[in-house]
Amino acid sequence: MHFHHYTLIHLSRFIQSQYQGTELLDCFSQNKNELVLEWERGYLRVGCHTPMTYIAPSDEFAKARKNVVDLFPEIKGTVLQKVHVVPFEREMILAFEGDVQLILKMHGIGANVMLRHADKIQSLFIHRHEQDWEYEEIAGTPNLQIPGSVPADLTSVQSALRSISMVYDKQFAVRVLDLIQSGKVFSQAYEQVLTEANSQTYYIYREPSKMRFLLFPPPEEAAYIRVEGIGKALGIFMRCHYQYEGYRIQFRDNGRALQKPFKKFKKVYQSYQKNIKTLQTDRNPEELGHILMANLHAIPPKSKQIELQDLYGEGTVKISLDPRLSPQDNAAKLYKKSKQRKGKLEYLLDQVDEIEDKLLQAEEDLEDFEQLPQPEMLDFGQEGFQMEELKAMKEFSKRLRKERKTAQKDRYPFRTFQKEGYEIFVGKNARNSDELSFKFASKLDLWLHAKDVPGSHVIIRQRAGREIPPTVLEYAASLAAFYSKRKTDSLVAVQYTPRKYIRKRKGDPAGLVAVDREKVIMVEPGKG
């Protein structure tokens, strides 16, 4: 509703009072799908984003020094003469001298800004909306026959409002229904909502999944801010929207990032504990081997199973045998299995402590995260959100990123880099490079090295079913150039080939390899 028809009416009056009769100083874009209009007294930001379409006045705006695109030069330096809203539409028209108009069409996913001169569209801000070349200004015509009474349910109220005009959305219906349930008939409720929508009082309130801008009071249980003046109200709404959306995204992403290792380590820890218990409680194969060796004379040839007196307890024990092996070889097989079992148990006992530490750390991180309020529980009052809570999430996210970065570095004994989701590894020295290329890399990974000069091996970890993008190749090649003896050159030749086409020859020193089927790329050295 921040770009509703009635909101645009209030906004048009504000723009007219602020900028009418003054010269437009600049018209540019530095953020995707956002147009900025600059006057001496302030700025007007027009966002054609989806789903957050907006028109927002601002006293200040920091224009970037680069990546700025000047737009609609026809209106730059001209005087704003008039502002009006197309009746019962979400379209605002800024009329400049020289019969030039800027049309702000705030139709959600179809939002656009168009320049019209002498009743003909000359240029578009969002070029993909080709239908806007044929734009015509068509005013909505409301039905003046207002129903007297309507059933007190949302569907019926919505239907009645749409019969008057399609401009009335669900929020209007919710407010009208609220008034009907308080004792008013539909016509009375409708008139009151129109009065509220035309007032200079605005309401910003929080729903579980979004911030909402209203022209009338929200439901009683909602946490909201009551604001006088459309400029101030839209400014507060935009600030709260981005704060809330940012917090929600961080809360979701951090929660997922913490749950994943916690579940993983918990599953591995439980599996290790189960295997340890099984190995510690199951019959030791070594004992069965001893029983076989003590009863070699009693075992018929090619037996698949034998039942013998248990030397380590009462009664007998059944032992499965491989009929292709002799009793002695079956015993040797059991001894080998016992040795493997002992090694596996030692490995699991050694690893379980490390996994337990990781699990406890993941659990602590998750507990710290759960101390942060859920988005819908953020303290929200007349002054907006509490900055302390927003800062707490920001600091937690920063700490989490730092921990991930440290963990990533500790994970491999090589220099590690990321580019567009691809992992890139760089050897630290000659021996480390050999380890990277011949022990760590798979045969389909891409191998790179500065050509004809000492330097580190570089590996791009291949992603199944995908071709390495040129930007990733160039980035990895720049690393290979930087970590070589030609790092100070302006341009370096870097060879690359799948890892399966490099090999060590007998007598080659550490780091030296033979390369087959190579390709060469020229790049500037860069350290990432």
C-alpha positions as a printed NumPy array, in Angstrom:
array([[  0.   ,   0.   ,   0.   ],
       [  3.073,   2.231,   0.008],
       [  2.38 ,   2.713,  -3.727],
       [ -1.448,   2.556,  -3.531],
       [ -3.58 ,   5.011,  -5.501],
       [ -4.434,   7.038,  -2.379],
       [ -0.792,   7.025,  -1.273],
       [  0.166,   8.422,  -4.681],
       [ -2.409,  11.204,  -4.268],
       [ -0.822,  12.235,  -0.943],
       [  2.635,  11.908,  -2.463],
       [  1.718,  13.995,  -5.523],
       [  0.621,  16.837,  -3.244],
       [  3.884,  16.567,  -1.319],
       [  6.001,  16.59 ,  -4.498],
       [  4.048,  19.528,  -5.86 ],
       [  4.5  ,  21.515,  -2.649],
       [  8.252,  20.741,  -2.537],
       [  9.391,  20.885,  -6.153],
       [  6.775,  22.59 ,  -8.353],
       [  8.273,  25.598, -10.127],
       [ 11.838,  24.431,  -9.489],
       [ 14.434,  23.084, -11.89 ],
       [ 15.272,  19.378, -12.047],
       [ 19.025,  19.225, -11.444],
       [ 19.717,  15.588, -12.245],
       [ 18.137,  12.292, -13.294],
       [ 20.235,   9.14 , -12.938],
       [ 20.442,   5.521, -11.818],
       [ 23.185,   3.862,  -9.786],
       [ 21.249,   0.901,  -8.408],
       [ 19.446,  -1.699, -10.475],
       [ 15.862,  -0.689, -11.288],
       [ 16.05 ,   2.511,  -9.212],
       [ 15.722,   5.988, -10.74 ],
       [ 16.756,   9.093,  -8.76 ],
       [ 15.412,  12.605,  -9.468],
       [ 17.315,  15.494,  -7.868],
       [ 16.023,  18.973,  -7.068],
       [ 17.688,  21.633,  -4.971],
       [ 15.365,  20.841,  -2.045],
       [ 15.757,  17.064,  -2.133],
       [ 15.515,  13.813,  -4.029],
       [ 12.842,  11.437,  -5.252],
       [ 13.758,   7.746,  -5.486],
       [ 11.625,   5.598,  -7.782],
       [ 12.131,   1.859,  -7.351],
       [ 10.776,  -0.514,  -9.993],
       [ 11.872,  -3.583,  -8.024],
       [  9.76 ,  -6.666,  -7.454],
       [  8.074,  -6.996,  -5.019],
       [  9.266,  -3.748,  -3.383],
       [  8.057,  -1.051,  -5.797],
       [  8.285,   2.432,  -4.283],
       [  8.388,   6.193,  -4.683],
       [ 10.245,   7.724,  -1.762],
       [ 11.195,  11.363,  -1.119],
       [ 14.553,  11.927,   0.591],
       [ 16.391,  14.964,   1.9  ],
       [ 19.787,  13.399,   1.194],
       [ 21.24 ,  10.909,  -1.268],
       [ 24.867,   9.868,  -1.8  ],
       [ 25.556,   9.855,  -5.524],
       [ 28.326,   7.44 ,  -6.466],
       [ 31.446,   8.524,  -8.332],
       [ 31.243,   5.678, -10.828],
       [ 28.74 ,   3.2  , -12.255],
       [ 26.165,   5.979, -12.555],
       [ 23.948,   6.151, -15.646],
       [ 22.398,   9.499, -16.637],
       [ 18.817,   9.072, -17.821],
       [ 16.092,  11.095, -19.542],
       [ 18.327,  14.071, -20.494],
       [ 15.25 ,  15.763, -22.022],
       [ 13.99 ,  16.771, -18.55 ],
       [ 17.305,  17.666, -16.95 ],
       [ 17.419,  21.421, -16.35 ],
       [ 13.678,  21.856, -16.944],
       [ 11.104,  23.149, -14.444],
       [  8.48 ,  20.908, -12.862],
       [  5.098,  22.449, -13.655],
       [  2.492,  20.018, -12.386],
       [  2.013,  16.658, -10.656],
       [ -1.14 ,  14.584, -10.888],
       [ -2.335,  11.017, -10.355],
       [ -4.405,   9.171, -12.936],
       [ -7.872,   8.75 , -11.311],
       [ -8.259,   5.381,  -9.626],
       [ -4.935,   4.157, -10.998],
       [ -1.442,   3.613,  -9.574],
       [  0.134,   6.044, -12.014],
       [  1.663,   9.444, -11.268],
       [  2.602,  11.95 , -13.951],
       [  5.248,  14.653, -13.508],
       [  4.753,  17.383, -16.122],
       [  7.804,  19.487, -17.051],
       [  8.062,  22.542, -19.261],
       [  8.238,  21.897, -22.996],
       [  5.311,  19.451, -22.975],
       [  7.505,  16.681, -21.514],
       [  6.115,  14.239, -18.96 ],
       [  7.626,  11.578, -16.761],
       [  5.096,   8.809, -16.115],
       [  5.631,   6.734, -12.967],
       [  3.648,   3.526, -13.47 ],
       [  3.663,   1.683, -10.126],
       [  2.127,  -1.636, -11.192],
       [  4.176,  -3.996,  -9.047],
       [  5.908,  -6.475, -11.352],
       [  5.064,  -4.222, -14.325],
       [  6.406,  -1.028, -12.718],
       [  8.184,   1.358, -15.07 ],
       [  9.107,   4.985, -15.727],
       [  8.359,   6.416, -19.166],
       [  9.238,   9.683, -20.848],
       [  6.442,  11.137, -22.971],
       [  6.73 ,  14.139, -25.283],
       [  3.833,  15.526, -27.305],
       [  1.632,  12.529, -26.346],
       [  4.188,   9.97 , -27.593],
       [  6.386,   7.705, -25.469],
       [ 10.027,   8.538, -26.243],
       [ 11.969,   6.268, -23.872],
       [ 11.581,   3.662, -21.112],
       [ 13.474,   3.071, -17.881],
       [ 12.786,  -0.715, -17.824],
       [ 13.214,  -1.74 , -21.457],
       [ 11.853,  -5.281, -21.101],
       [  8.318,  -3.883, -20.635],
       [  7.893,  -3.362, -24.379],
       [  4.132,  -2.93 , -24.055],
       [  4.795,   0.434, -22.383],
       [  5.742,   1.925, -25.759],
       [  1.985,   1.871, -26.406],
       [  1.044,   3.329, -23.009],
       [ -2.154,   5.336, -22.848],
       [ -3.476,   7.194, -19.855],
       [ -6.794,   5.551, -18.939],
       [ -8.612,   6.759, -15.841],
       [-10.482,   4.291, -13.671],
       [-14.205,   4.857, -13.261],
       [-15.64 ,   3.835,  -9.886],
       [-19.166,   2.547,  -9.442],
       [-21.061,   5.207,  -7.489],
       [-23.756,   2.792,  -6.322],
       [-22.43 ,   1.725,  -2.926],
       [-24.034,  -1.412,  -1.395],
       [-25.863,  -0.67 ,   1.835],
       [-25.025,  -3.909,   3.626],
       [-22.699,  -6.823,   2.9  ],
       [-22.218, -10.171,   4.72 ],
       [-19.55 ,  -9.89 ,   7.424],
       [-16.899, -12.097,   5.829],
       [-13.722, -11.123,   4.005],
       [-14.655, -12.692,   0.65 ],
       [-17.961, -10.835,   0.479],
       [-16.385,  -7.527,   1.507],
       [-13.599,  -7.919,  -1.07 ],
       [-16.158,  -8.663,  -3.767],
       [-18.25 ,  -5.603,  -2.816],
       [-15.184,  -3.311,  -2.885],
       [-14.09 ,  -4.645,  -6.275],
       [-17.563,  -3.914,  -7.641],
       [-16.895,  -0.253,  -6.755],
       [-13.29 ,  -0.136,  -8.018],
       [-10.423,  -2.571,  -8.546],
       [ -8.172,  -0.099,  -6.743],
       [ -9.403,  -1.374,  -3.362],
       [ -7.128,  -4.189,  -2.295],
       [ -7.282,  -6.744,   0.516],
       [ -6.088,  -4.277,   3.161],
       [ -9.097,  -2.051,   2.445],
       [-11.322,  -5.112,   2.788],
       [ -9.741,  -6.066,   6.116],
       [-10.334,  -2.566,   7.502],
       [-13.933,  -2.389,   6.21 ],
       [-14.673,  -5.83 ,   7.69 ],
       [-13.206,  -4.665,  11.   ],
       [-15.639,  -1.743,  11.07 ],
       [-18.594,  -3.919,  10.035],
       [-17.816,  -6.297,  12.89 ],
       [-17.801,  -3.316,  15.251],
       [-21.435,  -2.541,  14.326],
       [-21.361,  -0.437,  11.14 ],
       [-23.084,  -1.347,   7.877],
       [-20.969,  -1.633,   4.722],
       [-21.744,   1.855,   3.364],
       [-20.819,   3.495,   6.705],
       [-17.624,   1.448,   6.999],
       [-16.677,   2.306,   3.391],
       [-17.15 ,   6.032,   3.941],
       [-15.072,   5.94 ,   7.146],
       [-12.234,   4.085,   5.388],
       [-12.239,   6.676,   2.589],
       [-12.01 ,   9.442,   5.187],
       [ -9.082,   7.672,   6.859],
       [ -7.382,   7.021,   3.497],
       [ -7.583,  10.717,   2.647],
       [ -6.18 ,  11.891,   5.99 ],
       [ -2.53 ,  12.825,   6.604],
       [ -2.063,  10.049,   9.178],
       [ -0.243,   6.856,   8.184],
       [  0.491,   3.573,   9.912],
       [  3.533,   1.317,   9.615],
       [  3.144,  -2.089,  11.209],
       [  4.896,  -5.415,  11.307],
       [  3.484,  -8.679,  10.06 ],
       [  5.394, -11.953,  10.621],
       [  6.811, -11.922,   7.086],
       [  6.89 ,  -8.229,   6.106],
       [  6.453,  -4.59 ,   7.027],
       [  3.224,  -2.994,   5.85 ],
       [  2.278,   0.616,   5.102],
       [ -1.376,   1.52 ,   5.744],
       [ -3.604,   4.535,   5.252],
       [ -5.816,   3.542,   8.198],
       [ -5.343,   1.911,  11.612],
       [ -4.069,  -1.696,  11.54 ],
       [ -5.614,  -4.557,  13.56 ],
       [ -5.631,  -3.789,  17.285],
       [ -3.129,  -6.508,  18.209],
       [ -0.521,  -5.294,  15.672],
       [  2.637,  -3.43 ,  16.682],
       [  2.689,  -0.218,  14.658],
       [  4.013,   3.329,  14.253],
       [  1.611,   6.219,  13.72 ],
       [  3.127,   8.966,  11.541],
       [  1.916,  12.364,  10.328],
       [  3.031,  13.486,   6.858],
       [  3.573,  11.332,   3.773],
       [  7.262,  12.196,   3.284],
       [  8.226,  11.252,   6.824],
       [  5.948,   8.181,   6.796],
       [  7.438,   6.731,   3.6  ],
       [ 10.965,   7.409,   4.883],
       [ 10.278,   5.509,   8.112],
       [  8.553,   2.702,   6.225],
       [ 11.496,   2.234,   3.833],
       [ 13.966,   2.184,   6.708],
       [ 11.918,  -0.329,   8.71 ],
       [ 11.295,  -2.484,   5.638],
       [ 14.99 ,  -2.892,   4.842],
       [ 15.899,  -3.403,   8.513],
       [ 13.258,  -6.103,   8.939],
       [ 13.958,  -7.788,   5.608],
       [ 17.696,  -7.779,   6.32 ],
       [ 17.145,  -9.262,   9.787],
       [ 14.776, -11.935,   8.424],
       [ 17.247, -12.996,   5.721],
       [ 20.159, -13.137,   8.187],
       [ 18.028, -15.059,  10.695],
       [ 17.03 , -17.598,   8.023],
       [ 20.526, -17.983,   6.538],
       [ 22.304, -18.176,   9.901],
       [ 19.786, -20.711,  11.187],
       [ 20.321, -22.933,   8.15 ],
       [ 24.095, -22.524,   8.302],
       [ 24.165, -23.587,  11.962],
       [ 21.631, -26.415,  11.74 ],
       [ 23.531, -28.144,   8.923],
       [ 26.817, -28.837,  10.795],
       [ 24.945, -29.56 ,  14.034],
       [ 22.829, -32.257,  12.37 ],
       [ 25.848, -33.597,  10.493],
       [ 28.106, -33.882,  13.562],
       [ 25.271, -35.289,  15.663],
       [ 24.605, -37.99 ,  13.082],
       [ 28.302, -38.861,  12.745],
       [ 28.798, -38.85 ,  16.534],
       [ 25.837, -41.198,  17.084],
       [ 27.082, -43.479,  14.291],
       [ 30.571, -43.609,  15.809],
       [ 29.176, -44.35 ,  19.268],
       [ 27.004, -47.137,  17.875],
       [ 29.926, -48.689,  15.977],
       [ 32.201, -48.43 ,  19.022],
       [ 29.604, -50.164,  21.197],
       [ 29.195, -52.915,  18.583],
       [ 32.956, -53.461,  18.321],
       [ 33.371, -53.49 ,  22.092],
       [ 30.499, -55.905,  22.803],
       [ 30.564, -58.285,  19.807],
       [ 32.615, -61.482,  19.994],
       [ 36.289, -60.846,  19.234],
       [ 37.266, -62.772,  16.038],
       [ 40.652, -63.5  ,  17.654],
       [ 38.938, -65.771,  20.209],
       [ 37.218, -67.677,  17.413],
       [ 40.599, -68.062,  15.694],
       [ 42.08 , -69.533,  18.883],
       [ 39.158, -71.974,  19.157],
       [ 39.714, -73.107,  15.555],
       [ 43.441, -73.591,  16.11 ],
       [ 42.73 , -75.674,  19.22 ],
       [ 40.376, -77.966,  17.269],
       [ 42.055, -78.386,  13.877],
       [ 41.689, -82.18 ,  14.057],
       [ 37.912, -81.889,  14.557],
       [ 37.142, -79.754,  11.489],
       [ 36.045, -81.689,   8.359],
       [ 37.402, -80.382,   5.013],
       [ 35.289, -77.805,   3.083],
       [ 33.054, -77.106,   6.072],
       [ 30.86 , -73.996,   5.889],
       [ 30.183, -73.94 ,   9.621],
       [ 31.445, -75.795,  12.654],
       [ 30.173, -75.988,  16.236],
       [ 32.989, -76.285,  18.804],
       [ 33.444, -76.136,  22.543],
       [ 33.769, -72.506,  23.654],
       [ 37.159, -72.053,  25.364],
       [ 36.132, -68.671,  26.789],
       [ 32.744, -69.57 ,  28.211],
       [ 30.276, -72.351,  28.819],
       [ 28.683, -74.385,  26.054],
       [ 29.531, -74.363,  22.369],
       [ 30.014, -71.708,  19.688],
       [ 29.152, -71.812,  15.982],
       [ 31.877, -70.489,  13.653],
       [ 31.272, -69.683,   9.978],
       [ 34.006, -70.904,   7.634],
       [ 35.097, -70.346,   4.05 ],
       [ 34.944, -73.887,   2.531],
       [ 37.64 , -72.935,   0.012],
       [ 40.169, -72.374,   2.802],
       [ 41.907, -74.727,   5.187],
       [ 41.109, -74.525,   8.929],
       [ 44.462, -72.783,   9.476],
       [ 43.685, -70.213,   6.751],
       [ 40.221, -69.643,   8.223],
       [ 41.863, -68.987,  11.591],
       [ 44.346, -66.612,   9.917],
       [ 41.403, -64.813,   8.313],
       [ 39.805, -64.39 ,  11.757],
       [ 43.094, -63.074,  13.192],
       [ 43.332, -60.56 ,  10.353],
       [ 39.717, -59.529,  10.931],
       [ 40.488, -59.089,  14.62 ],
       [ 43.457, -56.89 ,  13.806],
       [ 41.331, -54.799,  11.434],
       [ 38.62 , -54.613,  14.075],
       [ 41.136, -53.429,  16.642],
       [ 42.455, -50.785,  14.218],
       [ 38.928, -49.616,  13.428],
       [ 38.088, -49.386,  17.125],
       [ 41.24 , -47.357,  17.82 ],
       [ 40.407, -45.053,  14.9  ],
       [ 36.809, -44.546,  16.057],
       [ 37.872, -43.9  ,  19.661],
       [ 40.4  , -41.376,  18.413],
       [ 37.917, -39.687,  16.055],
       [ 34.911, -39.659,  18.372],
       [ 36.562, -37.135,  20.698],
       [ 37.218, -34.784,  17.782],
       [ 33.649, -35.188,  16.503],
       [ 32.307, -34.621,  20.012],
       [ 34.252, -31.343,  20.241],
       [ 32.853, -30.239,  16.895],
       [ 29.342, -31.242,  17.951],
       [ 29.636, -29.313,  21.215],
       [ 30.912, -26.252,  19.337],
       [ 28.055, -26.494,  16.826],
       [ 25.611, -26.89 ,  19.703],
       [ 27.042, -23.827,  21.48 ],
       [ 26.816, -21.762,  18.283],
       [ 23.21 , -22.864,  17.843],
       [ 22.4  , -21.974,  21.459],
       [ 23.968, -18.527,  20.995],
       [ 21.898, -18.051,  17.843],
       [ 18.702, -19.073,  19.627],
       [ 19.271, -16.233,  22.116],
       [ 18.58 , -13.788,  19.275],
       [ 14.897, -12.89 ,  18.877],
       [ 12.95 , -14.339,  15.978],
       [ 11.993, -11.665,  13.405],
       [  8.362, -11.488,  14.523],
       [  9.511, -11.064,  18.142],
       [ 11.72 ,  -8.018,  17.492],
       [ 10.87 ,  -5.077,  19.709],
       [  8.912,  -2.674,  17.498],
       [  7.396,   0.565,  18.751],
       [  6.809,   4.193,  17.886],
       [ 10.532,   4.715,  17.287],
       [ 10.797,   1.656,  15.036],
       [ 13.088,  -1.297,  15.759],
       [ 15.531,  -1.371,  18.637],
       [ 18.994,  -0.851,  17.16 ],
       [ 20.578,  -3.067,  19.837],
       [ 18.725,  -6.13 ,  18.515],
       [ 19.594,  -5.348,  14.902],
       [ 23.243,  -4.793,  15.84 ],
       [ 23.305,  -8.078,  17.771],
       [ 22.283,  -9.986,  14.632],
       [ 24.806,  -8.061,  12.546],
       [ 27.617,  -8.879,  14.989],
       [ 26.557, -12.53 ,  15.171],
       [ 26.575, -12.782,  11.351],
       [ 30.015, -11.156,  11.247],
       [ 31.361, -13.625,  13.82 ],
       [ 29.873, -16.559,  11.929],
       [ 31.468, -15.446,   8.646],
       [ 34.837, -15.076,  10.381],
       [ 34.562, -18.569,  11.922],
       [ 33.642, -20.065,   8.546],
       [ 36.571, -18.332,   6.877],
       [ 38.974, -19.601,   9.554],
       [ 37.517, -23.118,   9.33 ],
       [ 37.874, -23.055,   5.545],
       [ 41.526, -22.05 ,   5.811],
       [ 42.212, -24.749,   8.407],
       [ 40.412, -27.364,   6.333],
       [ 43.099, -27.682,   3.663],
       [ 46.914, -27.373,   3.796],
       [ 46.783, -25.148,   0.686],
       [ 45.877, -21.54 ,  -0.047],
       [ 42.114, -21.524,  -0.686],
       [ 39.985, -19.135,  -2.73 ],
       [ 36.375, -18.954,  -3.925],
       [ 34.962, -17.6  ,  -7.188],
       [ 31.321, -17.899,  -8.269],
       [ 30.877, -21.029,  -6.133],
       [ 34.061, -22.736,  -7.412],
       [ 36.819, -23.753,  -4.984],
       [ 40.353, -22.834,  -6.074],
       [ 43.493, -24.18 ,  -4.379],
       [ 47.061, -22.878,  -4.654],
       [ 50.159, -24.786,  -3.522],
       [ 52.333, -23.074,  -0.879],
       [ 55.657, -24.531,  -2.08 ],
       [ 57.045, -27.184,  -4.436],
       [ 56.265, -30.21 ,  -2.242],
       [ 52.893, -28.796,  -1.264],
       [ 52.11 , -28.257,  -4.959],
       [ 52.905, -31.904,  -5.713],
       [ 50.598, -32.961,  -2.883],
       [ 47.886, -30.684,  -4.262],
       [ 48.152, -32.012,  -7.81 ],
       [ 48.774, -35.72 ,  -7.241],
       [ 47.182, -36.56 ,  -3.877],
       [ 44.372, -34.037,  -3.486],
       [ 43.091, -33.13 ,  -6.965],
       [ 40.899, -35.459,  -8.996],
       [ 41.754, -36.227, -12.604],
       [ 38.964, -33.988, -13.964],
       [ 39.935, -30.917, -11.914],
       [ 41.571, -28.122, -13.917],
       [ 45.299, -27.625, -13.324],
       [ 47.048, -24.275, -13.953],
       [ 50.642, -23.037, -13.748],
       [ 52.608, -20.009, -14.944],
       [ 54.271, -21.145, -18.17 ],
       [ 58.044, -21.751, -18.301],
       [ 58.723, -20.289, -14.875],
       [ 58.83 , -21.598, -11.262],
       [ 55.553, -21.135,  -9.431],
       [ 52.736, -22.744,  -7.472],
       [ 50.365, -25.322,  -8.9  ],
       [ 46.738, -24.133,  -8.992],
       [ 43.676, -26.4  ,  -9.034],
       [ 40.067, -25.458,  -9.846],
       [ 37.796, -28.041,  -8.24 ],
       [ 35.447, -29.274, -10.981],
       [ 31.678, -29.238, -10.4  ],
       [ 29.809, -32.192, -11.867],
       [ 27.946, -31.445, -15.074],
       [ 29.171, -27.853, -15.313],
       [ 31.713, -26.093, -17.47 ],
       [ 34.115, -23.768, -15.662],
       [ 33.096, -20.171, -16.567],
       [ 35.713, -17.946, -18.29 ],
       [ 35.631, -15.537, -15.333],
       [ 36.624, -18.343, -12.942],
       [ 39.375, -19.525, -15.302],
       [ 40.774, -15.988, -15.591],
       [ 40.654, -15.52 , -11.816],
       [ 42.51 , -18.793, -11.154],
       [ 45.055, -17.966, -13.887],
       [ 45.728, -14.586, -12.27 ],
       [ 46.468, -16.452,  -9.014],
       [ 48.862, -18.806, -10.837],
       [ 50.619, -15.749, -12.311],
       [ 50.816, -13.985,  -8.94 ],
       [ 52.233, -17.023,  -7.117],
       [ 55.077, -17.386,  -9.614],
       [ 58.428, -15.743, -10.408],
       [ 56.617, -13.451, -12.867],
       [ 54.265, -11.867, -10.351],
       [ 55.623,  -8.377, -11.146],
       [ 55.066,  -8.686, -14.925],
       [ 52.14 ,  -6.816, -16.457],
       [ 51.014,  -9.866, -18.449],
       [ 51.808, -13.536, -17.824],
       [ 51.217, -16.673, -19.898],
       [ 49.477, -19.371, -17.829],
       [ 49.083, -22.96 , -19.032],
       [ 46.069, -25.026, -18.071],
       [ 44.794, -28.55 , -18.669],
       [ 42.722, -31.217, -16.879],
       [ 44.759, -32.729, -14.021],
       [ 44.844, -36.138, -15.764],
       [ 47.183, -34.674, -18.415],
       [ 50.038, -33.867, -16.019],
       [ 52.577, -36.442, -14.769],
       [ 55.761, -36.819, -12.763],
       [ 58.79 , -38.287, -14.551],
       [ 61.41 , -40.333, -12.789],
       [ 63.959, -38.048, -11.197],
       [ 61.845, -34.873, -11.466],
       [ 62.387, -32.54 ,  -8.489],
       [ 59.448, -31.454,  -6.31 ],
       [ 57.027, -29.195,  -8.186],
       [ 58.238, -30.117, -11.683],
       [ 55.787, -31.964, -13.939],
       [ 55.328, -32.896, -17.583],
       [ 52.243, -31.371, -19.202],
       [ 50.237, -32.778, -22.124],
       [ 47.428, -31.134, -24.138],
       [ 47.877, -27.738, -22.56 ],
       [ 46.143, -24.478, -23.434],
       [ 47.505, -21.014, -22.646],
       [ 45.796, -17.88 , -21.364],
       [ 47.344, -14.412, -20.908],
       [ 46.407, -12.655, -17.668],
       [ 47.489,  -9.947, -15.256],
       [ 48.822, -11.309, -11.929],
       [ 46.382, -10.924,  -9.048],
       [ 46.388, -12.223,  -5.487],
       [ 42.619, -12.669,  -5.194]])
